[in-house]
Amino acid sequence: MYAISLGDDGAELRPLEPWHAEEFLAHLDRGRDFVTEHIPFGAAATDVGSAGEILQSYADKRAADGGSLHGLWLEGKLVGGVLFRVFDAAGGTCEVGCWLEPAGTGRGLVTRAMRVLIDWAIDERGIQRVEWYASSANIPSINVARRLGMSRDGVLRQRFLHRGVRQDTEVLSVLAPEWRAARAQDARDDH
């Protein structure tokens, strides 16, 4: 359907759809402990059928204009993804997120892919507020949000139980005017 190059390192952003269930499961199995360290994403994918169910749930969200999954491929191998966990065009808000297996870390893949998603959400769909939720212990995720120019809105204390521990959740966001101003500044800095 589409493949968007994310740079000269062979990284691509592509749709992640139900027919990718086997590849998605293999990816999760390679990085399961790492992926689920701070979030339960993919934990229920224990075989091809359950992996397909997760992908189908997001295909259904996409069809209803309520969310979507996008895979990150590096040299032809699925290593992670970015998503609109929640997408509310009428309300002008969305929540973005990400996950990676260890082989995809340290390369700026999420930051590069997220710029594509946020540009699209703001420029094409009129989103005014992009939100990012992360466990307070997930420093790499919080750092990505900051690199994207997001501001910390606050902390939701003990918001959810994960691996037997109540987790605090950082809430970060960027508003459309802030995003456009930062993008314009980056363009000026490049010249």
Disulfide bonds with the S-S distance in Angstrom:
none
